[in-house]
């Protein structure tokens, strides 16, 4: 069993010559077609470097091989005809490019094909079964005409397609031909290739495919179905493509990845990958595997790479890949908690929460004067300054930077109606956010002024309007955050139960009953304060119903564990 190689080259001619010498030195005939775009002096030097080798032939004349045009197919047909004529001992013909590199010893490929003497290896699937074609042409690539090159004549290409669609122009397929698509890198048996080249209707097929878009993905893939005895719809060449349909390039650090695929040839190899060429251009029997080619072994890595390219990492924003609105891969990189009204209701709440949960607890990060980082820091992780001006340039990015720079550690911070309200929608739509709100608790600060002046009344009215709009956004149908909202009156009725509910979610692994209660702010006379505001014409209803004589008692921890009996 003998196998011959067809090489289509247009760049990196020194590497193509290196691979050609390897195959020819292993007893395999090699037929080379060089793109006509390659300058004559470079081609002559390339040809001279391989001169004198009886196993190497060059196709003359050369064709212009432009992407997506008939030239590539025509070059392949010319090379195939020369291979069959010059080397009658060849039983299989393997199509490769100048950027291909063998991954396994040639004797192993021969043995593999000898066990399958009548099998053609070519990816060949009907149009309806293909989901990887790019550019918007599936059936239309066969029913429309594409006489212009997509890359170099894009304007003419687009206008002619639009014209054909507008006029309803469609052409019929040759009788009996079912169009198929697949990778252009195949390995066909001699009888199949002879049948394709000797088909009496070859002229008709070539006239049709000359106007097909990217015919190198459909000509042999369709005709092999008419002439092959047995088709294995897969390629023996490892070729991976990104989400845009562009081939992945392999570098030196992909050596082990390429070997793990068990494929016989890989493309597309970086021309400067010296380690790959020196390691893989060998017929060392010690690396023989006798394994079935299985590119699926490494598919998971490529799938992960494509997902990373399209979606990025959750919560990571950077200048090189800033996602469009609502197309990001998660708004933040990890869970965080927002407490609204708690620092007003409880004294030194930040210190108590940090001690109880072990989380990093900040003050009001969006306060008008500055960002109140934990411990009074001026600059925090990720070089985040406490400057209000810099923070408010992009308040949402400030939060995502904080969570990214401290990933692995849950961040908690205070929020209120006096703070910058811009991040409300961002936090509301963030599944990582846990937002706990005690509405009306901000009134406690006004109560501490011990006055009900006109200034206090106007400030209370302003803050109440802001909080009402904020709560309305939190209750939107598109909200994804974990949100809890109480009025101040509701929360004070059972504060320890509500705190326990929040903390169980903040630190679920260390969930336990609270043994230390935060110190409740002295609210003696708070009910009377609210009543006096009402008397002056300001109805502070967001705090709930507070009787004028209501004075809550200090908190006591619940030391008895509760059990649910089913």
PyMOL commands that set and color helices and strands:
alter all, ss='L'
color gray80, all
select helices_A, chain A and resi 13-25+40-49+70-86+106-114+127-129+140-143+154-167+190-197+202-209+215-217+219-227+252-261+274-280+285-287+295-311+342-345+349-357+374-376+388-393+395-405+424-428+443-447+454-474+488-493+495-506+526-535+541-543
alter helices_A, ss='H'
color red, helices_A
select strands_A, chain A and resi 3-9+30-34+56-58+92-97+101-102+119-121+125-126+180-181+187-189+230-232+237-238+265-266+336-340+346-347+360-364+379-380+384-385+411-415+433-439+482-487+519-520
alter strands_A, ss='S'
color yellow, strands_A
deselect
rebuild
show_as cartoon
